[in-house]
Amino acid sequence: MSDFRRVTDDFSVAPQISLADVAEAARLGFKTLISNRPDGEDPGQPSAREIAAAAAEAGISFYHIPIRGAPTPEQVEATSLLLQDAETPVLAFCRSGTRSIVTWSICQATSGAMDRGELVALGRQAGYDLSSVLG
């Protein structure tokens, strides 16, 4: 069952998606999927390779930037570069969606695209507390 949480018109996050959720994401108009979940984190999760195949079948671009714990500066940079050119809307996911929204919010804050207050409010509306992440 999909639990896509809209953050902005161009970016949403979700807890772990299933292969069926990929088709649902395409039906809803998502153009890009970003997996922030390392393979094998949970025995029941589909692998990045399986999600990539489902995304290709659905006509959605797929990227895998696995994150364990807090995102590193390199992961933030990779995400930032990806988001500059990604076809929108984007759906990013991990186990709970937290790593995805944290990484995105750091990208937005460091680029100056959004200020801390705006990011915390957007996170709250999507069900995430970003207040401690953005200092």
PyMOL CGO cylinders between C-alpha atoms (Angstrom):
from pymol import cmd
from pymol.cgo import CYLINDER

trace = [
    CYLINDER, 0.00, 0.00, 0.00, 1.54, 3.27, -1.10, 0.3, 1, 1, 1, 1, 1, 1,
    CYLINDER, 1.54, 3.27, -1.10, 2.19, 5.99, 1.46, 0.3, 1, 1, 1, 1, 1, 1,
    CYLINDER, 2.19, 5.99, 1.46, 3.47, 8.80, -0.76, 0.3, 1, 1, 1, 1, 1, 1,
    CYLINDER, 3.47, 8.80, -0.76, 3.88, 11.99, 1.25, 0.3, 1, 1, 1, 1, 1, 1,
    CYLINDER, 3.88, 11.99, 1.25, 3.89, 15.23, -0.74, 0.3, 1, 1, 1, 1, 1, 1,
    CYLINDER, 3.89, 15.23, -0.74, 6.51, 17.71, 0.44, 0.3, 1, 1, 1, 1, 1, 1,
    CYLINDER, 6.51, 17.71, 0.44, 6.37, 20.14, -2.51, 0.3, 1, 1, 1, 1, 1, 1,
    CYLINDER, 6.37, 20.14, -2.51, 4.81, 19.96, -5.97, 0.3, 1, 1, 1, 1, 1, 1,
    CYLINDER, 4.81, 19.96, -5.97, 8.09, 18.51, -7.26, 0.3, 1, 1, 1, 1, 1, 1,
    CYLINDER, 8.09, 18.51, -7.26, 9.18, 16.29, -4.36, 0.3, 1, 1, 1, 1, 1, 1,
    CYLINDER, 9.18, 16.29, -4.36, 7.55, 13.56, -2.27, 0.3, 1, 1, 1, 1, 1, 1,
    CYLINDER, 7.55, 13.56, -2.27, 8.88, 10.93, 0.10, 0.3, 1, 1, 1, 1, 1, 1,
    CYLINDER, 8.88, 10.93, 0.10, 7.69, 7.51, 1.16, 0.3, 1, 1, 1, 1, 1, 1,
    CYLINDER, 7.69, 7.51, 1.16, 8.51, 4.66, 3.45, 0.3, 1, 1, 1, 1, 1, 1,
    CYLINDER, 8.51, 4.66, 3.45, 9.77, 1.54, 1.66, 0.3, 1, 1, 1, 1, 1, 1,
    CYLINDER, 9.77, 1.54, 1.66, 7.84, 1.04, -1.56, 0.3, 1, 1, 1, 1, 1, 1,
    CYLINDER, 7.84, 1.04, -1.56, 6.82, -2.28, -3.08, 0.3, 1, 1, 1, 1, 1, 1,
    CYLINDER, 6.82, -2.28, -3.08, 7.15, -3.28, -6.71, 0.3, 1, 1, 1, 1, 1, 1,
    CYLINDER, 7.15, -3.28, -6.71, 3.42, -2.59, -7.13, 0.3, 1, 1, 1, 1, 1, 1,
    CYLINDER, 3.42, -2.59, -7.13, 3.96, 0.92, -5.71, 0.3, 1, 1, 1, 1, 1, 1,
    CYLINDER, 3.96, 0.92, -5.71, 6.28, 1.69, -8.64, 0.3, 1, 1, 1, 1, 1, 1,
    CYLINDER, 6.28, 1.69, -8.64, 3.37, 1.27, -11.06, 0.3, 1, 1, 1, 1, 1, 1,
    CYLINDER, 3.37, 1.27, -11.06, 1.19, 3.38, -8.76, 0.3, 1, 1, 1, 1, 1, 1,
    CYLINDER, 1.19, 3.38, -8.76, 3.86, 6.09, -8.69, 0.3, 1, 1, 1, 1, 1, 1,
    CYLINDER, 3.86, 6.09, -8.69, 3.88, 6.14, -12.48, 0.3, 1, 1, 1, 1, 1, 1,
    CYLINDER, 3.88, 6.14, -12.48, 0.08, 6.29, -12.57, 0.3, 1, 1, 1, 1, 1, 1,
    CYLINDER, 0.08, 6.29, -12.57, 0.21, 9.30, -10.24, 0.3, 1, 1, 1, 1, 1, 1,
    CYLINDER, 0.21, 9.30, -10.24, 2.69, 11.05, -12.55, 0.3, 1, 1, 1, 1, 1, 1,
    CYLINDER, 2.69, 11.05, -12.55, 6.02, 10.61, -10.77, 0.3, 1, 1, 1, 1, 1, 1,
    CYLINDER, 6.02, 10.61, -10.77, 8.89, 10.77, -13.24, 0.3, 1, 1, 1, 1, 1, 1,
    CYLINDER, 8.89, 10.77, -13.24, 11.88, 9.99, -11.01, 0.3, 1, 1, 1, 1, 1, 1,
    CYLINDER, 11.88, 9.99, -11.01, 12.43, 7.54, -8.13, 0.3, 1, 1, 1, 1, 1, 1,
    CYLINDER, 12.43, 7.54, -8.13, 15.32, 7.86, -5.69, 0.3, 1, 1, 1, 1, 1, 1,
    CYLINDER, 15.32, 7.86, -5.69, 16.08, 4.95, -3.37, 0.3, 1, 1, 1, 1, 1, 1,
    CYLINDER, 16.08, 4.95, -3.37, 17.95, 5.96, -0.24, 0.3, 1, 1, 1, 1, 1, 1,
    CYLINDER, 17.95, 5.96, -0.24, 17.68, 2.47, 1.22, 0.3, 1, 1, 1, 1, 1, 1,
    CYLINDER, 17.68, 2.47, 1.22, 20.71, 0.19, 1.21, 0.3, 1, 1, 1, 1, 1, 1,
    CYLINDER, 20.71, 0.19, 1.21, 20.03, -3.26, -0.18, 0.3, 1, 1, 1, 1, 1, 1,
    CYLINDER, 20.03, -3.26, -0.18, 19.61, -5.94, 2.47, 0.3, 1, 1, 1, 1, 1, 1,
    CYLINDER, 19.61, -5.94, 2.47, 18.66, -3.56, 5.26, 0.3, 1, 1, 1, 1, 1, 1,
    CYLINDER, 18.66, -3.56, 5.26, 15.53, -5.65, 5.83, 0.3, 1, 1, 1, 1, 1, 1,
    CYLINDER, 15.53, -5.65, 5.83, 15.07, -9.20, 4.55, 0.3, 1, 1, 1, 1, 1, 1,
    CYLINDER, 15.07, -9.20, 4.55, 11.65, -8.43, 3.03, 0.3, 1, 1, 1, 1, 1, 1,
    CYLINDER, 11.65, -8.43, 3.03, 12.52, -5.32, 1.04, 0.3, 1, 1, 1, 1, 1, 1,
    CYLINDER, 12.52, -5.32, 1.04, 12.83, -5.43, -2.74, 0.3, 1, 1, 1, 1, 1, 1,
    CYLINDER, 12.83, -5.43, -2.74, 16.38, -4.84, -3.98, 0.3, 1, 1, 1, 1, 1, 1,
    CYLINDER, 16.38, -4.84, -3.98, 17.40, -1.71, -5.84, 0.3, 1, 1, 1, 1, 1, 1,
    CYLINDER, 17.40, -1.71, -5.84, 17.80, -3.89, -8.93, 0.3, 1, 1, 1, 1, 1, 1,
    CYLINDER, 17.80, -3.89, -8.93, 14.18, -5.08, -8.65, 0.3, 1, 1, 1, 1, 1, 1,
    CYLINDER, 14.18, -5.08, -8.65, 12.88, -1.53, -8.13, 0.3, 1, 1, 1, 1, 1, 1,
    CYLINDER, 12.88, -1.53, -8.13, 15.01, -0.32, -11.06, 0.3, 1, 1, 1, 1, 1, 1,
    CYLINDER, 15.01, -0.32, -11.06, 13.49, -2.98, -13.33, 0.3, 1, 1, 1, 1, 1, 1,
    CYLINDER, 13.49, -2.98, -13.33, 9.96, -2.06, -12.25, 0.3, 1, 1, 1, 1, 1, 1,
    CYLINDER, 9.96, -2.06, -12.25, 10.75, 1.63, -12.77, 0.3, 1, 1, 1, 1, 1, 1,
    CYLINDER, 10.75, 1.63, -12.77, 12.11, 0.97, -16.26, 0.3, 1, 1, 1, 1, 1, 1,
    CYLINDER, 12.11, 0.97, -16.26, 8.97, -0.99, -17.10, 0.3, 1, 1, 1, 1, 1, 1,
    CYLINDER, 8.97, -0.99, -17.10, 6.83, 1.89, -15.81, 0.3, 1, 1, 1, 1, 1, 1,
    CYLINDER, 6.83, 1.89, -15.81, 8.83, 4.54, -17.66, 0.3, 1, 1, 1, 1, 1, 1,
    CYLINDER, 8.83, 4.54, -17.66, 10.26, 6.17, -14.53, 0.3, 1, 1, 1, 1, 1, 1,
    CYLINDER, 10.26, 6.17, -14.53, 13.92, 7.12, -14.04, 0.3, 1, 1, 1, 1, 1, 1,
    CYLINDER, 13.92, 7.12, -14.04, 15.53, 5.36, -11.07, 0.3, 1, 1, 1, 1, 1, 1,
    CYLINDER, 15.53, 5.36, -11.07, 18.54, 6.33, -8.95, 0.3, 1, 1, 1, 1, 1, 1,
    CYLINDER, 18.54, 6.33, -8.95, 20.04, 4.58, -5.94, 0.3, 1, 1, 1, 1, 1, 1,
    CYLINDER, 20.04, 4.58, -5.94, 21.84, 6.67, -3.33, 0.3, 1, 1, 1, 1, 1, 1,
    CYLINDER, 21.84, 6.67, -3.33, 21.91, 4.35, -0.30, 0.3, 1, 1, 1, 1, 1, 1,
    CYLINDER, 21.91, 4.35, -0.30, 22.26, 6.09, 3.05, 0.3, 1, 1, 1, 1, 1, 1,
    CYLINDER, 22.26, 6.09, 3.05, 22.95, 4.53, 6.44, 0.3, 1, 1, 1, 1, 1, 1,
    CYLINDER, 22.95, 4.53, 6.44, 22.27, 6.91, 9.33, 0.3, 1, 1, 1, 1, 1, 1,
    CYLINDER, 22.27, 6.91, 9.33, 22.80, 10.59, 8.60, 0.3, 1, 1, 1, 1, 1, 1,
    CYLINDER, 22.80, 10.59, 8.60, 23.65, 11.50, 5.01, 0.3, 1, 1, 1, 1, 1, 1,
    CYLINDER, 23.65, 11.50, 5.01, 27.30, 12.23, 4.31, 0.3, 1, 1, 1, 1, 1, 1,
    CYLINDER, 27.30, 12.23, 4.31, 28.35, 15.41, 2.51, 0.3, 1, 1, 1, 1, 1, 1,
    CYLINDER, 28.35, 15.41, 2.51, 29.03, 13.24, -0.57, 0.3, 1, 1, 1, 1, 1, 1,
    CYLINDER, 29.03, 13.24, -0.57, 25.51, 11.79, -0.49, 0.3, 1, 1, 1, 1, 1, 1,
    CYLINDER, 25.51, 11.79, -0.49, 24.02, 15.26, -0.09, 0.3, 1, 1, 1, 1, 1, 1,
    CYLINDER, 24.02, 15.26, -0.09, 26.10, 16.48, -3.05, 0.3, 1, 1, 1, 1, 1, 1,
    CYLINDER, 26.10, 16.48, -3.05, 25.08, 13.49, -5.19, 0.3, 1, 1, 1, 1, 1, 1,
    CYLINDER, 25.08, 13.49, -5.19, 21.43, 14.11, -4.35, 0.3, 1, 1, 1, 1, 1, 1,
    CYLINDER, 21.43, 14.11, -4.35, 21.73, 17.82, -5.03, 0.3, 1, 1, 1, 1, 1, 1,
    CYLINDER, 21.73, 17.82, -5.03, 23.27, 17.18, -8.45, 0.3, 1, 1, 1, 1, 1, 1,
    CYLINDER, 23.27, 17.18, -8.45, 20.63, 14.60, -9.26, 0.3, 1, 1, 1, 1, 1, 1,
    CYLINDER, 20.63, 14.60, -9.26, 17.78, 16.91, -8.27, 0.3, 1, 1, 1, 1, 1, 1,
    CYLINDER, 17.78, 16.91, -8.27, 19.12, 19.70, -10.50, 0.3, 1, 1, 1, 1, 1, 1,
    CYLINDER, 19.12, 19.70, -10.50, 18.46, 17.61, -13.61, 0.3, 1, 1, 1, 1, 1, 1,
    CYLINDER, 18.46, 17.61, -13.61, 15.81, 15.12, -12.48, 0.3, 1, 1, 1, 1, 1, 1,
    CYLINDER, 15.81, 15.12, -12.48, 12.50, 15.09, -14.25, 0.3, 1, 1, 1, 1, 1, 1,
    CYLINDER, 12.50, 15.09, -14.25, 9.81, 16.00, -11.73, 0.3, 1, 1, 1, 1, 1, 1,
    CYLINDER, 9.81, 16.00, -11.73, 7.90, 15.13, -9.73, 0.3, 1, 1, 1, 1, 1, 1,
    CYLINDER, 7.90, 15.13, -9.73, 10.39, 13.05, -7.75, 0.3, 1, 1, 1, 1, 1, 1,
    CYLINDER, 10.39, 13.05, -7.75, 9.55, 10.33, -5.23, 0.3, 1, 1, 1, 1, 1, 1,
    CYLINDER, 9.55, 10.33, -5.23, 12.36, 9.41, -2.80, 0.3, 1, 1, 1, 1, 1, 1,
    CYLINDER, 12.36, 9.41, -2.80, 12.11, 6.54, -0.34, 0.3, 1, 1, 1, 1, 1, 1,
    CYLINDER, 12.11, 6.54, -0.34, 13.90, 4.66, 2.41, 0.3, 1, 1, 1, 1, 1, 1,
    CYLINDER, 13.90, 4.66, 2.41, 12.65, 2.53, 5.33, 0.3, 1, 1, 1, 1, 1, 1,
    CYLINDER, 12.65, 2.53, 5.33, 10.52, 5.30, 6.83, 0.3, 1, 1, 1, 1, 1, 1,
    CYLINDER, 10.52, 5.30, 6.83, 11.10, 8.23, 4.47, 0.3, 1, 1, 1, 1, 1, 1,
    CYLINDER, 11.10, 8.23, 4.47, 13.19, 10.04, 7.07, 0.3, 1, 1, 1, 1, 1, 1,
    CYLINDER, 13.19, 10.04, 7.07, 16.60, 9.69, 5.39, 0.3, 1, 1, 1, 1, 1, 1,
    CYLINDER, 16.60, 9.69, 5.39, 15.04, 10.82, 2.12, 0.3, 1, 1, 1, 1, 1, 1,
    CYLINDER, 15.04, 10.82, 2.12, 13.45, 13.99, 3.49, 0.3, 1, 1, 1, 1, 1, 1,
    CYLINDER, 13.45, 13.99, 3.49, 16.49, 14.79, 5.65, 0.3, 1, 1, 1, 1, 1, 1,
    CYLINDER, 16.49, 14.79, 5.65, 18.82, 14.52, 2.65, 0.3, 1, 1, 1, 1, 1, 1,
    CYLINDER, 18.82, 14.52, 2.65, 16.50, 16.62, 0.48, 0.3, 1, 1, 1, 1, 1, 1,
    CYLINDER, 16.50, 16.62, 0.48, 16.10, 19.26, 3.19, 0.3, 1, 1, 1, 1, 1, 1,
    CYLINDER, 16.10, 19.26, 3.19, 19.87, 19.57, 3.65, 0.3, 1, 1, 1, 1, 1, 1,
    CYLINDER, 19.87, 19.57, 3.65, 20.18, 20.03, -0.13, 0.3, 1, 1, 1, 1, 1, 1,
    CYLINDER, 20.18, 20.03, -0.13, 17.58, 22.79, -0.04, 0.3, 1, 1, 1, 1, 1, 1,
    CYLINDER, 17.58, 22.79, -0.04, 19.12, 24.52, 2.98, 0.3, 1, 1, 1, 1, 1, 1,
    CYLINDER, 19.12, 24.52, 2.98, 22.71, 24.43, 1.72, 0.3, 1, 1, 1, 1, 1, 1,
    CYLINDER, 22.71, 24.43, 1.72, 21.74, 25.69, -1.72, 0.3, 1, 1, 1, 1, 1, 1,
    CYLINDER, 21.74, 25.69, -1.72, 19.74, 28.53, -0.21, 0.3, 1, 1, 1, 1, 1, 1,
    CYLINDER, 19.74, 28.53, -0.21, 16.61, 27.41, -2.08, 0.3, 1, 1, 1, 1, 1, 1,
    CYLINDER, 16.61, 27.41, -2.08, 14.60, 27.34, 1.16, 0.3, 1, 1, 1, 1, 1, 1,
    CYLINDER, 14.60, 27.34, 1.16, 15.15, 28.58, 4.67, 0.3, 1, 1, 1, 1, 1, 1,
    CYLINDER, 15.15, 28.58, 4.67, 15.09, 26.49, 7.83, 0.3, 1, 1, 1, 1, 1, 1,
    CYLINDER, 15.09, 26.49, 7.83, 11.60, 27.57, 8.92, 0.3, 1, 1, 1, 1, 1, 1,
    CYLINDER, 11.60, 27.57, 8.92, 10.07, 26.71, 5.57, 0.3, 1, 1, 1, 1, 1, 1,
    CYLINDER, 10.07, 26.71, 5.57, 11.79, 23.30, 5.52, 0.3, 1, 1, 1, 1, 1, 1,
    CYLINDER, 11.79, 23.30, 5.52, 10.69, 22.46, 9.07, 0.3, 1, 1, 1, 1, 1, 1,
    CYLINDER, 10.69, 22.46, 9.07, 7.10, 23.39, 8.19, 0.3, 1, 1, 1, 1, 1, 1,
    CYLINDER, 7.10, 23.39, 8.19, 7.15, 21.30, 5.00, 0.3, 1, 1, 1, 1, 1, 1,
    CYLINDER, 7.15, 21.30, 5.00, 8.59, 18.37, 6.94, 0.3, 1, 1, 1, 1, 1, 1,
    CYLINDER, 8.59, 18.37, 6.94, 5.91, 18.68, 9.62, 0.3, 1, 1, 1, 1, 1, 1,
    CYLINDER, 5.91, 18.68, 9.62, 3.15, 18.70, 6.98, 0.3, 1, 1, 1, 1, 1, 1,
    CYLINDER, 3.15, 18.70, 6.98, 4.59, 15.47, 5.54, 0.3, 1, 1, 1, 1, 1, 1,
    CYLINDER, 4.59, 15.47, 5.54, 4.82, 13.86, 8.99, 0.3, 1, 1, 1, 1, 1, 1,
    CYLINDER, 4.82, 13.86, 8.99, 8.53, 14.40, 9.74, 0.3, 1, 1, 1, 1, 1, 1,
    CYLINDER, 8.53, 14.40, 9.74, 10.26, 16.51, 12.40, 0.3, 1, 1, 1, 1, 1, 1,
    CYLINDER, 10.26, 16.51, 12.40, 13.22, 18.28, 10.78, 0.3, 1, 1, 1, 1, 1, 1,
    CYLINDER, 13.22, 18.28, 10.78, 13.80, 20.78, 13.59, 0.3, 1, 1, 1, 1, 1, 1,
    CYLINDER, 13.80, 20.78, 13.59, 16.84, 19.00, 15.03, 0.3, 1, 1, 1, 1, 1, 1,
    CYLINDER, 16.84, 19.00, 15.03, 18.32, 18.19, 11.61, 0.3, 1, 1, 1, 1, 1, 1,
    CYLINDER, 18.32, 18.19, 11.61, 18.45, 21.76, 10.37, 0.3, 1, 1, 1, 1, 1, 1,
    CYLINDER, 18.45, 21.76, 10.37, 19.82, 23.21, 13.61, 0.3, 1, 1, 1, 1, 1, 1,
]
cmd.load_cgo(trace, "trace")
